[in-house]
Amino acid sequence: MTGFAPESVHVSRLRTWIALLRGVNVVGARKLLMKDLAALLERDGFGAVRTYIQSGNVVFESASGSARALEARIARLILAHAGFTTRVLVLSSAELGGAVRGNPFPQAALDHKALHLFFLSAPPVRPDLESLTRLRSGGEAFALRERVFYLHTPRGFAQSALHDKVERYLGVPATARNWRTANRLLAMAAPVRPAATARAARGAARRGLSGQRRQKAR
């Protein structure tokens, strides 16, 4: 599986989702702390809410709504709380997993900042890949896979003439995350296996019993 497919089917069972926010800051304009966002989502009924760094990454559980409906719901909550509109992209854990597995640049393992995944709001209808190709320099490379645009910039993302032209030439809104963040979010969204949980509980119990024995021996 490469890229990811649109999520539009209503679901009723509890599912794990990943929300990617764009244009939120720690201070100044468009300020939204992740701890405040987590509390906001929890008050509105989202479950198991956890965030990753300040750039607007949230993993949560919800038993209702499609990805598009969840995007609109989160955007409304932020507008009501913080007073500004921000773009929200919601992925299922399967979609994010497909994007990570579909990475065509394995060299990203050597430098996670050299690879960025642009998650697109929709598949580009007429992407202008020729214009993007003309902007490449310094060994840069890219690949478009459905709703994911992979950009490899060995000399640095900020120095690339491509990185701020992706939306213009693909013709759809996008939000980017580097390789480490994409993998970290996927790990956070992974279900906790019962066997692993049981092993962890047994280990904690053994450590507790051992500690009690040491206390008695003193």
Sequence and secondary structure as in RCSB ss.txt:
>XXXX:A:sequence
MTGFAPESVHVSRLRTWIALLRGVNVVGARKLLMKDLAALLERDGFGAVRTYIQSGNVVFESASGSARALEARIA
RLILAHAGFTTRVLVLSSAELGGAVRGNPFPQAALDHKALHLFFLSAPPVRPDLESLTRLRSGGEAFALRERVFY
LHTPRGFAQSALHDKVERYLGVPATARNWRTANRLLAMAAPVRPAATARAARGAARRGLSGQRRQKAR
>XXXX:A:secstr
  S     S   S EEEEEEEES BSSSTTB  HHHHHHHHHHTT EEEEE STTTEEEEEESS  HHHHHHHHH
HHHHHHHSS  EEEEEEHHHHHHHHHT S GGGGT GGGEEEEEESS  SS  HHHHHHT  TT EEEEETTEEE
EE TT TTT SSTTTHHHHH S EEEEEHHHHHHHHHHHS   HHHHHHHHHHHHHHHHHHHHHHHH 
